[in-house]
Amino acid sequence: MSSLKVWVAGSRPRTLPAAIAPVFVGTALIKRDHHGINWLNAFMALAVSLLLQIAVNYSNDYSDGVRGTDNNRVGPVRLVASGLASAKAVKQAAFLCFAIAAVFGIILAARTSWWLVAIGAVSIVAAWTYTGGKHPYGYSGFGEISVFVFFGLVATIGSYVVQSHKVSWQSVLVAIPVGALSCSLLAINNLRDLPKDSLVGKRTLAVRLGDKRARQMFTGLLVLAHIVAIAAAFITPWTLVTVLFMPITLNIIKGIRAGAKGADLIPMLGQVGKLQLFLSTSLAIALLI
């Protein structure tokens, strides 16, 4: 595998829809409010979101790698655990992505509100301490809450705020399905890794809940995303188009309920990523119409 392919694989591309979706939806809501889209602000919001997602993936790779919790694990390429890159190099890659995200964030704050600097700083700290530091909260079962807050509420509402300079109930409503689907990406990852995590003392929410309830929670997140996307018909009836992706959801749920484990969950991770991108894109288009 070439050096570039190694780093691309290490960035975990299948998780990137979680960074793209909130910016699409938050920006589209601006048009629904009869405002013109500031494309430069939208681009910078997307850059910040993507860079933070990649940074947290690299930082997780580094932190889990040096702790040894990624040894003998299925799923995406682990750079440190597999020896494809040194722990130092992966840590530097994470910090570089954090730094570039911070630069874009500061520029965006200068163009909109300096409150974004504080929000960005908290987001970076949350991203690093998910698996980094002495007491990583991801090892205590709080990962899904963090993902919902930062890649759901903060990213979606933030993308709206940098355009409108306000928070609305509509922006909160459309942020919920985005956050629920982002959570489902982490939930299926943690379900896949549950046996290994329980052995190494990584008490993710899936470990705390146990296999059966972790599957129920994952299913609930997908159902919640669809219900709230349909409820967004109060903003525009065009959001009902999201029901077209229900077959994808039902197919994923069928596999989960059938007891898919380990490597069998990897294709489902890709399906969840596609579901998030499809549902969020259709939601964004509905808001633009």
C-alpha positions, 0 to 999 in steps of 0.5 A: 500500500502506497504512503498516500493510500495508507494515510487516506485509509487511516482517515477512515473515509466511510466516516466522513459523511458525518462531517459533510451532512450537517454543513449541507443541511444547515446551509440549505436552511438558509435558502429556506429562510429566503436568504442568499447563501454565503458560499465562502462561509459555507466552504469554511464551515465544511473545511472545519467539519471535515478537518475535525472529523479526520483529526479525531480519526487520527487521534483515536488511531494514535491514542488507541494504538499506544494503549494497545486497545487496537491490537487484533481488531477488525475494521478500518486500517489502524495505522499505529496498531498495524505498524503502517505509521509511527505513533509520533507521525499519526499524532502529528497528523492529528495535530496538523488537522486540528491546527488547520481546522483552527485557522479556518475557524478563526477566519470564519469567526472573524467574518461572523462571531468571535463566539465561534472561537470558544465553540471551536476550542471546546470541539477540539478538546472534546475531539482529542479527549474522546480517546486521548488524555488520562481519562478519555470519556470515550472509554466510559460510554459517553462517545455517542453523546459527544457525537450527537452534540458536536457532529449533530447539533453544533455542526448543523446549527453552526453552519446555519448560524455562520450564515444567519447570525441566529439560532432557530427552532428549524435549525435545531429540528433538522440537526436531530436526524443528522446527529442521530445518524452520526451517532449510529456510525459510532454505535455500529463501530462500537457494536463491531468492537464490543468483544475486543473492547470489553476485554481491554477495559474500553467501556464504550456504551455498547459494552455498558449496554451489552450486545442486545441493548446496543443493537436496540439502541442502534435501531432506535437511532435510525428510526429517530432520524427518519421520524424527525426528518418526516417531522421537518415537513412542518418546515416544508412538505418536501422533506417527506422525500426522505422516506424513499431511503427507508428500504436502506434503513430496513435492510440495515436493521434486518442485518443488525437484528439477524445478529451480524458481528465482527467483520460482517458489520463492516459493509453495514458501516458503509451503508450507514454512511451512505444512508446519512449522506443520502438522507441529509442530501435529500433533506438539504434539497427539500429545504432548497426547493 
